[in-house]
Amino acid sequence: MRIAFVVNNYPPRVGGLENHVAALARHLVEQGHETFVHTLSDEPGSAVESGVRVRRWPEAFQIGGLLGFPTLAAARGIATALQEERPDLISVHTRFFPLSWLGVALGRRLRIPTLHTEHGSDYVATPSPLIAWGSRFVDWTLGRWTLRSANRVLGVSEEVVAFVRRLAGVEADVFYNAIDPPTGIAASPRRHAVFVGRIVPGKGWEDFLEALGDQPAEVTGEVLGAGSDLEDLRRRGAALGRGSGLMVRGRVPLSEVYQALEGAVLVNPTRLSEGFQTTLLEALAMGARVVTYPVPGVA
């Protein structure tokens, strides 16, 4: 088959959704399918990556470091490229991304079946009333339209499937998140707590620091990730007075995430509307223990 992913974010941008799409595209190529990716970037261009043909298009602007909008020329370019590629299927991901709306709309116009994969288990969780209202408005309009207009809908956990039904009245199928695990891990337990994720409101980095501050000095900590709250985290982390016992490393490659998790304790205090966090699987693959709030996928 010829399969086109039309997605807002793709590596080198990092995150669970980005890793999901990249791994899926790569495995489809390994199974003999021809795979294209159309995504947004501040460095437009074309490349073949692990057999996947990746086309990066320019963004007009971005909200919150995550939600980007294509330029008008980019939207037209994606439409032209899909006409030339003539894929058998268009794959889009998450209901509130502009490229999901565009992918479904182009699928309808070009008579190409669209498969939507949802990664959120509830409305966007945020302390801002304005963002909460705005995100719900998008969900009730373009989000519902996307879910109802796709030919088929998948959800990365049972909780996501239930939310799709509640939001749009659409019956979705479960398609779990997954990882390519490393091999040969024989980790001994360490008294080392690790936080992995975006450093933004709701991800729980404050809870991580508070929990670490309650532990004996021999328990060390490590924070992996970047985001709008990173400098605030650094200041609060320094106030704990743990010195080299707390490392704030920022964004690192996945290989270094695996190294940090080996035999450690993943502290997962997110309060956001997660779909299925691959970080939990990465921790288990590395012989780590997990402390978490009851987010989707934990069971």
WOPEZI-V544770 format. One record per helix or strand. SS is the DSSP state (h for helix, s for strand). FROM is the first residue (numbers start at 1). TO is the last residue. If there is no record, write none. Layout:
ss: {SS	SS}
from: {FROM	FROM}
to: {TO	TO}
This chain:
ss: {s	h	s	s	s	s	h	s	h	s	h	s	h	s	s	h	s	h	h	s	h	s	h	s}
from: {2	16	34	45	52	67	72	89	98	114	129	152	158	173	192	205	220	230	243	246	254	265	278	289}
to: {6	30	41	49	63	70	85	93	110	118	149	155	168	174	196	213	224	239	245	250	261	268	285	292}
